[in-house]
């Protein structure tokens, strides 16, 4: 039977759109489900601040009366203006191993984009860089993370069949917590601190760190990430949203700030215990018992032995000068004390040598790779 594509237009259809991923991967040991309520907020045009500069529609694919695929069609107008592009993004794409399904989904996004004057289709990408990016092409036998998406090995083959080419790759690492801070690391940290008069700052109160540096953290992210692939600066509304969303749940022992002599933020390192196993046990739901698994992973003694490096951001004029060594000289003893064995780096651009150079002091293993694809679709 032919594949039918339907635009999501009701709350029930949006629920089906979100839950299709959970159903497709319910027996997969490597996939980590998103929290259902977070996804509802992400796709809500009133609640997600990204809709200040994005437009989007969501589509479901049906075959023989059953849902067999989903995709979001997105235009990030700010990113297009920043980079001088006319690109429509496909995101949150999932499909059964049926080429008719993947083709129907992609053709729908292409047509949607052409109607709005776009000349290229790229993805998988979300609304902004803080959404999951890229399609897994290596590491199918590795547990995913809270910040990334998992996909079956047949996905990339479908993309290539549809004429897509590589646009960008991200790599991910396991970074093993050392028994002791490397001596070279310590030496660089001391030198950079003395030379530039830098200070390490720690907080015990989520409210206080939000008040003192919440705005500055995300302004720094905008500045540090500006040159990265497809990046569009976070708006003031997004910054307020993320300060409220993320800072209260962090274990502040694993948050390190570096400031200059005038207390201006020059670097930040945010990390947290991995929630991957907890999210699997919660099945993407906080109720009735999902909240317990998440709290246990975050705060109980027998937390995961894995931690997620959510982000490391350094002010451009301090990059490649050893500030990262100062961050991790503070963080490594915390990781040791809390019993972590290794960290998940989460995706890094494969050509971002500044970031990858900092891992040279540690034992590490590249275990995943994901890709953004692109192709021309005509248009204006």
FIMI-952653 format. One record per residue (C-alpha): residue number from 1; residue in three letters; x, y, z. Coordinates in Angstrom, 2 decimals, always signed. Layout:
BEGIN
seq:NUM; type:Ala; xx:X; yy:Y; zz:Z;
...
! end
This chain:
BEGIN
seq:1; type:Unk; xx:+0.00; yy:+0.00; zz:+0.00;
seq:2; type:Unk; xx:+1.05; yy:+3.60; zz:-0.60;
seq:3; type:Unk; xx:+2.46; yy:+5.76; zz:+2.17;
seq:4; type:Unk; xx:+0.18; yy:+8.56; zz:+3.38;
seq:5; type:Unk; xx:+1.64; yy:+11.70; zz:+4.97;
seq:6; type:Unk; xx:-0.45; yy:+13.75; zz:+7.37;
seq:7; type:Unk; xx:+0.46; yy:+17.05; zz:+9.03;
seq:8; type:Unk; xx:+0.12; yy:+17.00; zz:+12.81;
seq:9; type:Unk; xx:-2.80; yy:+19.27; zz:+13.67;
seq:10; type:Unk; xx:-4.23; yy:+17.98; zz:+16.98;
seq:11; type:Unk; xx:-2.93; yy:+17.31; zz:+20.48;
seq:12; type:Unk; xx:-3.57; yy:+13.60; zz:+19.97;
seq:13; type:Unk; xx:-1.51; yy:+13.57; zz:+16.77;
seq:14; type:Unk; xx:+1.32; yy:+15.43; zz:+18.50;
seq:15; type:Unk; xx:+1.25; yy:+12.80; zz:+21.24;
seq:16; type:Unk; xx:+1.50; yy:+10.09; zz:+18.57;
seq:17; type:Unk; xx:+4.34; yy:+12.01; zz:+16.90;
seq:18; type:Unk; xx:+6.34; yy:+12.01; zz:+20.16;
seq:19; type:Unk; xx:+5.51; yy:+8.46; zz:+21.21;
seq:20; type:Unk; xx:+6.36; yy:+6.92; zz:+17.84;
seq:21; type:Unk; xx:+10.06; yy:+7.10; zz:+18.71;
seq:22; type:Unk; xx:+9.45; yy:+5.30; zz:+22.01;
seq:23; type:Unk; xx:+7.51; yy:+2.57; zz:+20.24;
seq:24; type:Unk; xx:+10.08; yy:+2.10; zz:+17.48;
seq:25; type:Unk; xx:+12.92; yy:+1.75; zz:+20.00;
seq:26; type:Unk; xx:+11.15; yy:+0.19; zz:+22.99;
seq:27; type:Unk; xx:+13.22; yy:-3.02; zz:+22.83;
seq:28; type:Unk; xx:+16.52; yy:-1.35; zz:+21.86;
seq:29; type:Unk; xx:+19.15; yy:-1.40; zz:+24.66;
seq:30; type:Unk; xx:+21.06; yy:+1.63; zz:+23.32;
seq:31; type:Unk; xx:+18.29; yy:+4.17; zz:+22.71;
seq:32; type:Unk; xx:+17.55; yy:+6.73; zz:+25.45;
seq:33; type:Unk; xx:+14.02; yy:+8.17; zz:+25.35;
seq:34; type:Unk; xx:+13.37; yy:+11.88; zz:+25.71;
seq:35; type:Unk; xx:+11.13; yy:+13.02; zz:+28.53;
seq:36; type:Unk; xx:+7.64; yy:+13.23; zz:+27.09;
seq:37; type:Unk; xx:+6.80; yy:+16.53; zz:+28.84;
seq:38; type:Unk; xx:+10.02; yy:+18.12; zz:+27.56;
seq:39; type:Unk; xx:+9.09; yy:+17.12; zz:+24.03;
seq:40; type:Unk; xx:+5.62; yy:+18.59; zz:+24.42;
seq:41; type:Unk; xx:+7.21; yy:+21.91; zz:+25.41;
seq:42; type:Unk; xx:+9.78; yy:+21.71; zz:+22.60;
seq:43; type:Unk; xx:+7.09; yy:+21.35; zz:+19.93;
seq:44; type:Unk; xx:+4.76; yy:+23.92; zz:+21.50;
seq:45; type:Unk; xx:+4.91; yy:+27.18; zz:+19.56;
seq:46; type:Unk; xx:+3.90; yy:+29.21; zz:+22.61;
seq:47; type:Unk; xx:+6.32; yy:+27.63; zz:+25.07;
seq:48; type:Unk; xx:+9.48; yy:+27.14; zz:+22.98;
seq:49; type:Unk; xx:+11.32; yy:+30.45; zz:+22.68;
seq:50; type:Unk; xx:+12.98; yy:+29.26; zz:+19.45;
seq:51; type:Unk; xx:+9.73; yy:+30.02; zz:+17.63;
seq:52; type:Unk; xx:+10.67; yy:+33.70; zz:+17.85;
seq:53; type:Unk; xx:+12.82; yy:+33.00; zz:+14.80;
seq:54; type:Unk; xx:+11.79; yy:+29.51; zz:+13.65;
seq:55; type:Unk; xx:+8.79; yy:+28.10; zz:+11.85;
seq:56; type:Unk; xx:+7.93; yy:+24.42; zz:+11.76;
seq:57; type:Unk; xx:+5.37; yy:+21.76; zz:+10.97;
seq:58; type:Unk; xx:+5.33; yy:+18.10; zz:+11.98;
seq:59; type:Unk; xx:+4.31; yy:+15.15; zz:+9.83;
seq:60; type:Unk; xx:+3.36; yy:+11.52; zz:+10.39;
seq:61; type:Unk; xx:+3.67; yy:+8.73; zz:+7.81;
seq:62; type:Unk; xx:+0.99; yy:+6.03; zz:+7.66;
seq:63; type:Unk; xx:+0.97; yy:+2.69; zz:+5.88;
seq:64; type:Unk; xx:-1.85; yy:+0.17; zz:+6.12;
seq:65; type:Unk; xx:-3.42; yy:+2.39; zz:+8.77;
seq:66; type:Unk; xx:-0.36; yy:+2.32; zz:+11.07;
seq:67; type:Unk; xx:+2.14; yy:+5.07; zz:+11.87;
seq:68; type:Unk; xx:+5.46; yy:+4.10; zz:+10.26;
seq:69; type:Unk; xx:+7.43; yy:+7.35; zz:+10.40;
seq:70; type:Unk; xx:+7.64; yy:+10.95; zz:+11.56;
seq:71; type:Unk; xx:+9.56; yy:+14.12; zz:+10.71;
seq:72; type:Unk; xx:+9.68; yy:+17.79; zz:+11.67;
seq:73; type:Unk; xx:+10.14; yy:+20.41; zz:+8.95;
seq:74; type:Unk; xx:+11.93; yy:+23.47; zz:+10.37;
seq:75; type:Unk; xx:+13.25; yy:+26.77; zz:+9.10;
seq:76; type:Unk; xx:+15.57; yy:+28.61; zz:+11.48;
seq:77; type:Unk; xx:+15.45; yy:+32.08; zz:+9.93;
seq:78; type:Unk; xx:+18.12; yy:+33.46; zz:+12.25;
seq:79; type:Unk; xx:+20.59; yy:+30.72; zz:+11.24;
seq:80; type:Unk; xx:+19.82; yy:+31.25; zz:+7.57;
seq:81; type:Unk; xx:+20.40; yy:+34.99; zz:+7.93;
seq:82; type:Unk; xx:+23.60; yy:+34.44; zz:+9.92;
seq:83; type:Unk; xx:+25.11; yy:+32.06; zz:+7.38;
seq:84; type:Unk; xx:+23.57; yy:+33.47; zz:+4.21;
seq:85; type:Unk; xx:+21.66; yy:+30.27; zz:+3.45;
seq:86; type:Unk; xx:+18.16; yy:+29.20; zz:+2.40;
seq:87; type:Unk; xx:+17.97; yy:+25.85; zz:+4.15;
seq:88; type:Unk; xx:+15.04; yy:+23.86; zz:+5.45;
seq:89; type:Unk; xx:+15.88; yy:+21.44; zz:+8.24;
seq:90; type:Unk; xx:+14.48; yy:+17.98; zz:+8.81;
seq:91; type:Unk; xx:+14.53; yy:+16.94; zz:+12.45;
seq:92; type:Unk; xx:+13.20; yy:+14.29; zz:+14.82;
seq:93; type:Unk; xx:+13.08; yy:+11.91; zz:+11.87;
seq:94; type:Unk; xx:+12.26; yy:+8.24; zz:+12.45;
seq:95; type:Unk; xx:+11.08; yy:+5.58; zz:+10.06;
seq:96; type:Unk; xx:+10.73; yy:+1.85; zz:+9.67;
seq:97; type:Unk; xx:+13.16; yy:+0.11; zz:+7.34;
seq:98; type:Unk; xx:+11.03; yy:+0.88; zz:+4.31;
seq:99; type:Unk; xx:+12.43; yy:+3.16; zz:+1.60;
seq:100; type:Unk; xx:+8.95; yy:+4.27; zz:+0.58;
seq:101; type:Unk; xx:+8.45; yy:+5.67; zz:+4.06;
seq:102; type:Unk; xx:+11.74; yy:+7.59; zz:+4.33;
seq:103; type:Unk; xx:+11.31; yy:+8.93; zz:+0.79;
seq:104; type:Unk; xx:+7.78; yy:+10.14; zz:+1.49;
seq:105; type:Unk; xx:+8.89; yy:+11.93; zz:+4.67;
seq:106; type:Unk; xx:+11.85; yy:+13.64; zz:+3.01;
seq:107; type:Unk; xx:+9.85; yy:+14.63; zz:-0.09;
seq:108; type:Unk; xx:+7.29; yy:+16.24; zz:+2.21;
seq:109; type:Unk; xx:+9.95; yy:+18.37; zz:+3.91;
seq:110; type:Unk; xx:+11.49; yy:+19.27; zz:+0.55;
seq:111; type:Unk; xx:+8.15; yy:+20.47; zz:-0.80;
seq:112; type:Unk; xx:+7.40; yy:+22.33; zz:+2.43;
seq:113; type:Unk; xx:+10.77; yy:+24.08; zz:+2.13;
seq:114; type:Unk; xx:+10.41; yy:+24.91; zz:-1.57;
seq:115; type:Unk; xx:+7.03; yy:+26.54; zz:-0.89;
seq:116; type:Unk; xx:+8.87; yy:+28.86; zz:+1.51;
seq:117; type:Unk; xx:+11.71; yy:+29.70; zz:-0.87;
seq:118; type:Unk; xx:+14.35; yy:+27.32; zz:+0.47;
seq:119; type:Unk; xx:+17.01; yy:+25.92; zz:-1.87;
seq:120; type:Unk; xx:+18.57; yy:+23.17; zz:+0.28;
seq:121; type:Unk; xx:+17.44; yy:+20.57; zz:+2.80;
seq:122; type:Unk; xx:+19.73; yy:+19.62; zz:+5.69;
seq:123; type:Unk; xx:+19.55; yy:+17.51; zz:+8.83;
seq:124; type:Unk; xx:+18.83; yy:+15.92; zz:+11.12;
seq:125; type:Unk; xx:+18.83; yy:+19.20; zz:+13.06;
seq:126; type:Unk; xx:+16.56; yy:+20.71; zz:+15.65;
seq:127; type:Unk; xx:+15.46; yy:+24.28; zz:+16.16;
seq:128; type:Unk; xx:+18.82; yy:+25.32; zz:+17.67;
seq:129; type:Unk; xx:+22.19; yy:+23.87; zz:+18.71;
seq:130; type:Unk; xx:+20.75; yy:+22.94; zz:+22.09;
seq:131; type:Unk; xx:+18.52; yy:+20.37; zz:+20.41;
seq:132; type:Unk; xx:+19.87; yy:+16.98; zz:+19.32;
seq:133; type:Unk; xx:+21.84; yy:+17.13; zz:+16.07;
seq:134; type:Unk; xx:+23.07; yy:+14.61; zz:+13.54;
seq:135; type:Unk; xx:+22.31; yy:+11.03; zz:+12.51;
seq:136; type:Unk; xx:+24.34; yy:+8.26; zz:+14.10;
seq:137; type:Unk; xx:+26.63; yy:+6.60; zz:+11.53;
seq:138; type:Unk; xx:+29.10; yy:+4.86; zz:+13.89;
seq:139; type:Unk; xx:+28.62; yy:+3.47; zz:+17.40;
seq:140; type:Unk; xx:+25.34; yy:+1.61; zz:+17.03;
seq:141; type:Unk; xx:+26.37; yy:-0.67; zz:+19.91;
seq:142; type:Unk; xx:+26.94; yy:+2.23; zz:+22.32;
seq:143; type:Unk; xx:+24.47; yy:+3.65; zz:+24.82;
seq:144; type:Unk; xx:+23.09; yy:+7.01; zz:+23.74;
seq:145; type:Unk; xx:+22.96; yy:+10.04; zz:+26.05;
seq:146; type:Unk; xx:+20.32; yy:+12.48; zz:+27.25;
seq:147; type:Unk; xx:+21.60; yy:+15.11; zz:+24.79;
seq:148; type:Unk; xx:+21.66; yy:+12.92; zz:+21.67;
seq:149; type:Unk; xx:+19.39; yy:+10.66; zz:+19.67;
seq:150; type:Unk; xx:+19.92; yy:+7.05; zz:+18.68;
seq:151; type:Unk; xx:+18.98; yy:+5.60; zz:+15.31;
seq:152; type:Unk; xx:+19.11; yy:+2.18; zz:+13.70;
seq:153; type:Unk; xx:+21.98; yy:+1.38; zz:+11.27;
seq:154; type:Unk; xx:+19.64; yy:+1.42; zz:+8.27;
seq:155; type:Unk; xx:+18.92; yy:+5.16; zz:+8.60;
seq:156; type:Unk; xx:+22.12; yy:+6.44; zz:+6.86;
seq:157; type:Unk; xx:+21.63; yy:+4.04; zz:+3.94;
seq:158; type:Unk; xx:+18.22; yy:+5.58; zz:+3.33;
seq:159; type:Unk; xx:+19.74; yy:+9.09; zz:+3.34;
seq:160; type:Unk; xx:+22.38; yy:+8.13; zz:+0.78;
seq:161; type:Unk; xx:+19.78; yy:+6.48; zz:-1.41;
seq:162; type:Unk; xx:+17.81; yy:+9.74; zz:-1.38;
seq:163; type:Unk; xx:+20.81; yy:+11.64; zz:-2.74;
seq:164; type:Unk; xx:+22.08; yy:+13.31; zz:+0.42;
seq:165; type:Unk; xx:+25.76; yy:+14.07; zz:+0.94;
seq:166; type:Unk; xx:+27.76; yy:+14.79; zz:+4.07;
seq:167; type:Unk; xx:+27.49; yy:+18.36; zz:+5.32;
seq:168; type:Unk; xx:+29.18; yy:+17.98; zz:+8.73;
seq:169; type:Unk; xx:+30.23; yy:+15.28; zz:+11.18;
seq:170; type:Unk; xx:+30.33; yy:+15.24; zz:+14.95;
seq:171; type:Unk; xx:+32.47; yy:+12.81; zz:+16.97;
seq:172; type:Unk; xx:+31.92; yy:+11.63; zz:+20.53;
seq:173; type:Unk; xx:+34.41; yy:+10.35; zz:+23.08;
seq:174; type:Unk; xx:+34.63; yy:+8.31; zz:+26.22;
seq:175; type:Unk; xx:+37.01; yy:+10.24; zz:+28.47;
seq:176; type:Unk; xx:+38.34; yy:+8.15; zz:+31.34;
seq:177; type:Unk; xx:+38.72; yy:+9.84; zz:+34.71;
seq:178; type:Unk; xx:+42.42; yy:+9.64; zz:+35.66;
seq:179; type:Unk; xx:+43.70; yy:+8.44; zz:+39.03;
seq:180; type:Unk; xx:+45.55; yy:+11.73; zz:+39.38;
seq:181; type:Unk; xx:+45.51; yy:+15.06; zz:+37.57;
seq:182; type:Unk; xx:+48.24; yy:+14.94; zz:+34.86;
seq:183; type:Unk; xx:+51.30; yy:+16.93; zz:+35.93;
seq:184; type:Unk; xx:+51.39; yy:+18.85; zz:+32.65;
seq:185; type:Unk; xx:+47.76; yy:+19.73; zz:+33.21;
seq:186; type:Unk; xx:+48.50; yy:+21.10; zz:+36.67;
seq:187; type:Unk; xx:+51.45; yy:+23.11; zz:+35.41;
seq:188; type:Unk; xx:+49.43; yy:+24.72; zz:+32.60;
seq:189; type:Unk; xx:+46.59; yy:+25.51; zz:+35.00;
seq:190; type:Unk; xx:+48.95; yy:+27.29; zz:+37.41;
seq:191; type:Unk; xx:+50.63; yy:+29.25; zz:+34.62;
seq:192; type:Unk; xx:+47.39; yy:+30.41; zz:+33.00;
seq:193; type:Unk; xx:+45.94; yy:+31.40; zz:+36.36;
seq:194; type:Unk; xx:+48.96; yy:+33.50; zz:+37.31;
seq:195; type:Unk; xx:+49.46; yy:+35.05; zz:+33.87;
seq:196; type:Unk; xx:+45.90; yy:+36.28; zz:+33.44;
seq:197; type:Unk; xx:+44.80; yy:+36.61; zz:+37.07;
seq:198; type:Unk; xx:+42.01; yy:+34.10; zz:+36.63;
seq:199; type:Unk; xx:+39.83; yy:+32.81; zz:+39.45;
seq:200; type:Unk; xx:+37.90; yy:+29.55; zz:+39.87;
seq:201; type:Unk; xx:+34.40; yy:+30.07; zz:+41.23;
seq:202; type:Unk; xx:+32.13; yy:+27.48; zz:+42.81;
seq:203; type:Unk; xx:+28.55; yy:+27.72; zz:+44.04;
seq:204; type:Unk; xx:+26.35; yy:+25.76; zz:+46.41;
seq:205; type:Unk; xx:+23.08; yy:+27.50; zz:+45.56;
seq:206; type:Unk; xx:+21.34; yy:+27.09; zz:+42.20;
seq:207; type:Unk; xx:+19.46; yy:+30.34; zz:+42.75;
seq:208; type:Unk; xx:+22.65; yy:+32.24; zz:+43.50;
seq:209; type:Unk; xx:+24.56; yy:+30.97; zz:+40.47;
seq:210; type:Unk; xx:+21.54; yy:+31.76; zz:+38.30;
seq:211; type:Unk; xx:+21.37; yy:+35.28; zz:+39.75;
seq:212; type:Unk; xx:+25.10; yy:+35.99; zz:+39.54;
seq:213; type:Unk; xx:+26.07; yy:+34.26; zz:+36.28;
seq:214; type:Unk; xx:+23.00; yy:+32.66; zz:+34.64;
seq:215; type:Unk; xx:+22.80; yy:+35.35; zz:+31.97;
seq:216; type:Unk; xx:+26.58; yy:+35.45; zz:+31.54;
seq:217; type:Unk; xx:+26.85; yy:+31.67; zz:+31.03;
seq:218; type:Unk; xx:+24.55; yy:+31.70; zz:+28.03;
seq:219; type:Unk; xx:+26.01; yy:+34.92; zz:+26.64;
seq:220; type:Unk; xx:+29.38; yy:+33.16; zz:+26.79;
seq:221; type:Unk; xx:+27.91; yy:+30.17; zz:+24.94;
seq:222; type:Unk; xx:+26.69; yy:+32.52; zz:+22.21;
seq:223; type:Unk; xx:+30.14; yy:+34.06; zz:+21.91;
seq:224; type:Unk; xx:+32.15; yy:+30.83; zz:+22.07;
seq:225; type:Unk; xx:+29.89; yy:+28.79; zz:+19.77;
seq:226; type:Unk; xx:+29.25; yy:+31.50; zz:+17.16;
seq:227; type:Unk; xx:+31.70; yy:+30.03; zz:+14.58;
seq:228; type:Unk; xx:+30.29; yy:+26.48; zz:+14.85;
seq:229; type:Unk; xx:+28.22; yy:+24.77; zz:+12.19;
seq:230; type:Unk; xx:+24.76; yy:+26.27; zz:+11.75;
seq:231; type:Unk; xx:+24.84; yy:+28.11; zz:+15.07;
seq:232; type:Unk; xx:+22.28; yy:+30.84; zz:+15.72;
seq:233; type:Unk; xx:+22.61; yy:+33.01; zz:+18.81;
seq:234; type:Unk; xx:+20.25; yy:+32.30; zz:+21.70;
seq:235; type:Unk; xx:+17.68; yy:+35.04; zz:+22.18;
seq:236; type:Unk; xx:+17.06; yy:+36.73; zz:+25.52;
seq:237; type:Unk; xx:+13.87; yy:+34.73; zz:+25.95;
seq:238; type:Unk; xx:+15.75; yy:+31.49; zz:+25.28;
seq:239; type:Unk; xx:+18.43; yy:+32.45; zz:+27.79;
seq:240; type:Unk; xx:+15.80; yy:+33.05; zz:+30.48;
seq:241; type:Unk; xx:+14.19; yy:+29.73; zz:+29.57;
seq:242; type:Unk; xx:+17.43; yy:+27.74; zz:+29.78;
seq:243; type:Unk; xx:+18.56; yy:+29.39; zz:+33.03;
seq:244; type:Unk; xx:+15.27; yy:+28.36; zz:+34.59;
seq:245; type:Unk; xx:+15.34; yy:+24.89; zz:+33.02;
seq:246; type:Unk; xx:+18.91; yy:+23.70; zz:+33.60;
seq:247; type:Unk; xx:+20.65; yy:+25.47; zz:+36.48;
seq:248; type:Unk; xx:+18.29; yy:+24.25; zz:+39.24;
seq:249; type:Unk; xx:+18.88; yy:+20.54; zz:+38.45;
seq:250; type:Unk; xx:+22.67; yy:+20.63; zz:+38.28;
seq:251; type:Unk; xx:+24.90; yy:+19.22; zz:+41.00;
seq:252; type:Unk; xx:+26.92; yy:+22.39; zz:+41.49;
seq:253; type:Unk; xx:+29.99; yy:+20.44; zz:+42.55;
seq:254; type:Unk; xx:+30.26; yy:+19.58; zz:+38.84;
seq:255; type:Unk; xx:+29.85; yy:+23.17; zz:+37.67;
seq:256; type:Unk; xx:+33.00; yy:+25.29; zz:+37.44;
seq:257; type:Unk; xx:+33.26; yy:+28.93; zz:+36.45;
seq:258; type:Unk; xx:+36.45; yy:+30.80; zz:+35.61;
seq:259; type:Unk; xx:+36.45; yy:+34.60; zz:+35.86;
seq:260; type:Unk; xx:+38.96; yy:+37.34; zz:+35.27;
seq:261; type:Unk; xx:+40.18; yy:+39.86; zz:+37.84;
seq:262; type:Unk; xx:+36.98; yy:+41.88; zz:+37.39;
seq:263; type:Unk; xx:+34.75; yy:+38.81; zz:+37.95;
seq:264; type:Unk; xx:+33.77; yy:+38.67; zz:+34.29;
seq:265; type:Unk; xx:+33.08; yy:+35.13; zz:+33.10;
seq:266; type:Unk; xx:+35.71; yy:+33.74; zz:+30.73;
seq:267; type:Unk; xx:+34.99; yy:+29.99; zz:+30.90;
seq:268; type:Unk; xx:+32.43; yy:+27.52; zz:+32.16;
seq:269; type:Unk; xx:+32.32; yy:+23.74; zz:+32.48;
seq:270; type:Unk; xx:+28.95; yy:+22.07; zz:+33.11;
seq:271; type:Unk; xx:+28.65; yy:+18.34; zz:+33.76;
seq:272; type:Unk; xx:+26.22; yy:+15.99; zz:+35.46;
seq:273; type:Unk; xx:+25.69; yy:+12.28; zz:+36.16;
seq:274; type:Unk; xx:+24.46; yy:+10.39; zz:+33.12;
seq:275; type:Unk; xx:+20.68; yy:+10.07; zz:+33.05;
seq:276; type:Unk; xx:+20.70; yy:+7.53; zz:+30.21;
seq:277; type:Unk; xx:+19.81; yy:+4.44; zz:+32.28;
seq:278; type:Unk; xx:+17.33; yy:+6.39; zz:+34.39;
seq:279; type:Unk; xx:+15.52; yy:+7.68; zz:+31.30;
seq:280; type:Unk; xx:+15.33; yy:+4.14; zz:+29.95;
seq:281; type:Unk; xx:+13.76; yy:+2.93; zz:+33.19;
seq:282; type:Unk; xx:+11.37; yy:+5.89; zz:+33.21;
seq:283; type:Unk; xx:+10.26; yy:+5.16; zz:+29.61;
seq:284; type:Unk; xx:+10.24; yy:+8.89; zz:+28.96;
seq:285; type:Unk; xx:+7.71; yy:+9.59; zz:+31.72;
seq:286; type:Unk; xx:+8.05; yy:+11.38; zz:+35.07;
seq:287; type:Unk; xx:+4.92; yy:+9.69; zz:+36.42;
seq:288; type:Unk; xx:+4.25; yy:+7.46; zz:+38.16;
seq:289; type:Unk; xx:+7.83; yy:+6.41; zz:+39.00;
seq:290; type:Unk; xx:+10.07; yy:+8.12; zz:+36.44;
seq:291; type:Unk; xx:+10.90; yy:+10.96; zz:+38.82;
seq:292; type:Unk; xx:+12.39; yy:+8.45; zz:+41.28;
seq:293; type:Unk; xx:+14.82; yy:+7.03; zz:+38.70;
seq:294; type:Unk; xx:+15.93; yy:+10.52; zz:+37.68;
seq:295; type:Unk; xx:+16.42; yy:+11.75; zz:+41.25;
seq:296; type:Unk; xx:+18.34; yy:+8.60; zz:+42.09;
seq:297; type:Unk; xx:+20.64; yy:+9.13; zz:+39.10;
seq:298; type:Unk; xx:+21.23; yy:+12.75; zz:+40.02;
seq:299; type:Unk; xx:+21.59; yy:+12.75; zz:+43.77;
seq:300; type:Unk; xx:+21.69; yy:+9.29; zz:+45.38;
seq:301; type:Unk; xx:+24.92; yy:+7.66; zz:+46.48;
seq:302; type:Unk; xx:+24.71; yy:+4.81; zz:+43.99;
seq:303; type:Unk; xx:+24.49; yy:+7.06; zz:+40.95;
seq:304; type:Unk; xx:+25.77; yy:+6.15; zz:+37.49;
seq:305; type:Unk; xx:+29.51; yy:+5.62; zz:+37.04;
seq:306; type:Unk; xx:+29.22; yy:+7.70; zz:+33.87;
seq:307; type:Unk; xx:+28.98; yy:+11.47; zz:+33.65;
seq:308; type:Unk; xx:+27.90; yy:+13.73; zz:+30.82;
seq:309; type:Unk; xx:+30.00; yy:+16.74; zz:+29.86;
seq:310; type:Unk; xx:+27.09; yy:+18.98; zz:+28.96;
seq:311; type:Unk; xx:+29.25; yy:+21.80; zz:+27.69;
seq:312; type:Unk; xx:+32.59; yy:+23.54; zz:+27.93;
seq:313; type:Unk; xx:+32.71; yy:+27.13; zz:+26.72;
seq:314; type:Unk; xx:+35.69; yy:+29.48; zz:+26.72;
seq:315; type:Unk; xx:+35.72; yy:+33.13; zz:+25.70;
seq:316; type:Unk; xx:+37.36; yy:+33.38; zz:+22.23;
seq:317; type:Unk; xx:+40.33; yy:+35.47; zz:+23.36;
seq:318; type:Unk; xx:+41.19; yy:+32.83; zz:+25.98;
seq:319; type:Unk; xx:+40.85; yy:+29.80; zz:+23.72;
seq:320; type:Unk; xx:+43.97; yy:+27.68; zz:+23.09;
seq:321; type:Unk; xx:+45.67; yy:+29.26; zz:+26.10;
seq:322; type:Unk; xx:+45.09; yy:+26.51; zz:+28.66;
seq:323; type:Unk; xx:+41.91; yy:+27.72; zz:+30.37;
seq:324; type:Unk; xx:+40.42; yy:+24.26; zz:+29.86;
seq:325; type:Unk; xx:+43.21; yy:+22.87; zz:+32.05;
seq:326; type:Unk; xx:+42.09; yy:+25.21; zz:+34.83;
seq:327; type:Unk; xx:+38.50; yy:+23.98; zz:+34.52;
seq:328; type:Unk; xx:+39.40; yy:+20.31; zz:+34.69;
seq:329; type:Unk; xx:+41.97; yy:+20.75; zz:+37.43;
seq:330; type:Unk; xx:+39.01; yy:+21.77; zz:+39.55;
seq:331; type:Unk; xx:+36.57; yy:+19.17; zz:+38.18;
seq:332; type:Unk; xx:+38.69; yy:+16.01; zz:+38.12;
seq:333; type:Unk; xx:+38.95; yy:+15.68; zz:+41.93;
seq:334; type:Unk; xx:+35.15; yy:+16.04; zz:+42.09;
seq:335; type:Unk; xx:+34.72; yy:+13.26; zz:+39.52;
seq:336; type:Unk; xx:+37.13; yy:+11.05; zz:+41.48;
seq:337; type:Unk; xx:+35.37; yy:+11.69; zz:+44.79;
seq:338; type:Unk; xx:+31.96; yy:+10.89; zz:+43.30;
seq:339; type:Unk; xx:+33.23; yy:+7.64; zz:+41.79;
seq:340; type:Unk; xx:+32.84; yy:+8.35; zz:+38.09;
seq:341; type:Unk; xx:+34.76; yy:+6.07; zz:+35.74;
seq:342; type:Unk; xx:+34.43; yy:+7.97; zz:+32.48;
seq:343; type:Unk; xx:+32.68; yy:+10.92; zz:+30.87;
seq:344; type:Unk; xx:+30.67; yy:+11.15; zz:+27.67;
seq:345; type:Unk; xx:+31.93; yy:+14.15; zz:+25.72;
seq:346; type:Unk; xx:+28.70; yy:+14.43; zz:+23.71;
seq:347; type:Unk; xx:+29.00; yy:+15.61; zz:+20.07;
seq:348; type:Unk; xx:+31.93; yy:+17.78; zz:+18.98;
seq:349; type:Unk; xx:+32.54; yy:+18.97; zz:+15.44;
seq:350; type:Unk; xx:+35.14; yy:+16.65; zz:+13.92;
seq:351; type:Unk; xx:+37.22; yy:+19.65; zz:+12.76;
seq:352; type:Unk; xx:+37.04; yy:+21.49; zz:+16.10;
seq:353; type:Unk; xx:+40.70; yy:+20.98; zz:+16.96;
seq:354; type:Unk; xx:+40.57; yy:+23.47; zz:+19.83;
seq:355; type:Unk; xx:+38.12; yy:+21.29; zz:+21.72;
seq:356; type:Unk; xx:+39.68; yy:+17.96; zz:+20.89;
seq:357; type:Unk; xx:+43.18; yy:+19.11; zz:+21.83;
seq:358; type:Unk; xx:+42.10; yy:+19.33; zz:+25.48;
seq:359; type:Unk; xx:+41.47; yy:+15.57; zz:+25.64;
seq:360; type:Unk; xx:+45.09; yy:+14.75; zz:+24.80;
seq:361; type:Unk; xx:+45.94; yy:+14.72; zz:+28.50;
seq:362; type:Unk; xx:+43.56; yy:+11.84; zz:+29.20;
seq:363; type:Unk; xx:+42.91; yy:+8.29; zz:+28.10;
seq:364; type:Unk; xx:+40.08; yy:+8.54; zz:+25.63;
seq:365; type:Unk; xx:+38.24; yy:+6.56; zz:+23.00;
seq:366; type:Unk; xx:+36.23; yy:+7.87; zz:+20.06;
seq:367; type:Unk; xx:+33.18; yy:+5.61; zz:+20.05;
seq:368; type:Unk; xx:+30.47; yy:+7.41; zz:+18.08;
seq:369; type:Unk; xx:+30.09; yy:+9.56; zz:+15.00;
seq:370; type:Unk; xx:+27.03; yy:+11.33; zz:+13.70;
seq:371; type:Unk; xx:+26.35; yy:+13.24; zz:+10.51;
seq:372; type:Unk; xx:+24.28; yy:+16.11; zz:+9.14;
seq:373; type:Unk; xx:+23.29; yy:+15.60; zz:+5.51;
seq:374; type:Unk; xx:+22.44; yy:+18.13; zz:+2.82;
seq:375; type:Unk; xx:+21.17; yy:+18.29; zz:-0.76;
seq:376; type:Unk; xx:+19.73; yy:+20.82; zz:-3.18;
seq:377; type:Unk; xx:+15.98; yy:+21.00; zz:-3.63;
seq:378; type:Unk; xx:+15.56; yy:+23.86; zz:-6.07;
seq:379; type:Unk; xx:+13.33; yy:+26.66; zz:-4.83;
seq:380; type:Unk; xx:+14.04; yy:+30.29; zz:-5.64;
! end
